[in-house]
Amino acid sequence: MDNIKSNHSFWNNNERWIEDGEEWSGQFGTTDNLWNSLLHPRIGGFLKGDVLELACGRGRITRKLLEYNLNSLDIQDLSSNCINRCREKFGNSINNYVVGNGSSLEEFESESKDFILSFDSFVHINEEVIDSYLNEIYRVLKPGGYCWLHHAHLSGGSVDNFNNWAGRSNFDIWKFRTLANKYNFNLISQELINWKDSNPEWGNNPDWLSDGLSLIHKTKYINC
């Protein structure tokens, strides 16, 4: 898939990580501010049991997850450079480091995770790849488990996400809703957040640029 190849080429380049990933929290000042203001209020209640972080990058969110008394924390990323850097930073604190293929969770057993999350990465992933991931996420989540994803909300953009504002994919909350229904998830919540970022990598984003935050639940029983 071209989207996987282009994301791998971009994010596996060490030059993209000027401040080891902390630069991507610039809109919030620091990653700690990002966590306290945006992430913790939304996902703090799900941080227990066996957790999987997808597309972890250099681990700026990973380090916050490690502050919680989890049973286990696994991380996966398409970039071997990112996973190797996380291994250097976190050592044995992480249960399992996985270099993924960009569309599946084949390294993980079915019904093995209580919570799966990804922040600031699925915004670059197109609909076809998210479709594949949601199928795998349903398989890997335990019955009753939750998944929270930060994804793009952009319509009419280029098929090549790196030709769009801030590298966003041509994907939106309504497409996510359709895919969640396809795989029998219970859609708990969706919201839009403005992404007025001044990171020089992307330039100054327009005021209208928003991203989606979607929370889904794998119910214990499927109604027939």
Secondary structure, DSSP 8 states (H G I E B T S, - for coil): -HHHHHHHHHHT-GGG-TTTTGGGGGGGSSHHHHIIIIIHHHHGGG--SEEEEES-TTSTTHHHHTTS--SEEEEEES-HHHHHHHHHHHGGGSSEEEE--SS--TTS-TT-EEEEEE-SSGGG--HHHHHHHHHHHHHHEEEEEEEEEEEEE-SS--SSGGGSGGG--S--HHHHHHHHHHTT-EEEEEEEEE-----TTT----TT-EEEEEEEE--SS---
